[in-house]
Amino acid sequence: MNILVTGGAGYIGSHTCVSLLDKGHKVIIADNFYNSRKSTVKLLRQITSKEIPLYQVDVTNQSAVNKIFSEHQIDGVIHFAGYKAVGESLEVPLTYYWNNIISTLVLAKASRKYDVNRFVFSSSATVYGDNEVPFVETMNPLPTTNPYGETKAMCERILLDFSRANPKLSVALLRYFNPVGAHESGLIGEKPDGVPNNLMPYITQVVKGKLEKLKIFGNDYPTKDATGVRDYIHVVDLAEGHVSAIDHIQKGAHVYNLGTGRGTSVLELVKAFEKANGIKVPYEFVSRRPGDIAICYADASKAKREFGWTAKRDVIDMCRDAWNFENQSKSLVEYK
Ligand code: WQD
């Protein structure tokens, strides 16, 4: 199938493009490189030896998006393009609501206009709010602590109502947990601009010597070792989950957790990183980060039951691949 991947130069989007191409699909990328690099598309062509049509566009622009649909026979859309920093969303909520919601409406309207009936949406476990773990798809989303999470919940509602009005349409709403790691080549991975918010890139930059030591946000949580627990999932497993979703998608709108079903604490991840790479991670405990919850992990059984997908890689694989990418990423300068 021909799949339009918005945000296809981003962290999860780029890995999903590799998995789609490896599975025999064709990929068209739409990205404005706000939170990604054009050089990543070159690396995707290098990794896959496939041609990848690229549109440098803002997917809130209806005419620019319609042009893509008019120039390609698109069979499905995977919509990653969106702002995703929890803290930033609290500072600029209107920017988040505009970008994340208008882009989804623009793509849904284009899908309707060009009779494209497979739509996969990049959602987030954030929409569960402070439900009880393990998070299950049948739970009602609860108010989140931030505009970013609210945009994800609103986009899910928009696509649910869109599917109810269009019997031909199949929608998969994929709720991610904590994506980490990188492609085995080490050519693509998570490379945030500035100081990383997320744990794994912070660890790799500490070990690389770019940052002094890891600050562990809180060691007074009601968890196994008093540090925060999350469901870390290898980004390639997550990418493969998108391919399964677009291949096996059913009519109507369906929510799926893409997680491993296992909770890992910050300290456990640090120890796994040290074991996987034979290297120490210097750290110190500091106060909790506002907005963090203690424990978050998935019930991942529905995706397995309905489209035969489960995560295959463990935290050692995630730590090894994340470090491999960090080590190689210095060589990407020539890809500017
Ligand atoms: C993980 C754990 C921190 C950094 C966020 C978004 C979520 C999704 C994934 C988009 C927590 C601790 C972290 C550090 C630390 N993004 N930590 N020191 O907050 O679970 O989820 O990213 O979809 O929507 O909310 O991920 O990696 O920031 O934190 O101790 O320097 O690591 O307290 O327990 P989080 P994270």
Residues whose N, C-alpha, C, O or C-beta is under 5 A from the ligand:
A	BS01	WQD	K84 V86 S124 T126 F177 N178 N197 N198 L199 M200 Y202 K215 I216 F217 G228 V229 R230 V266 D292
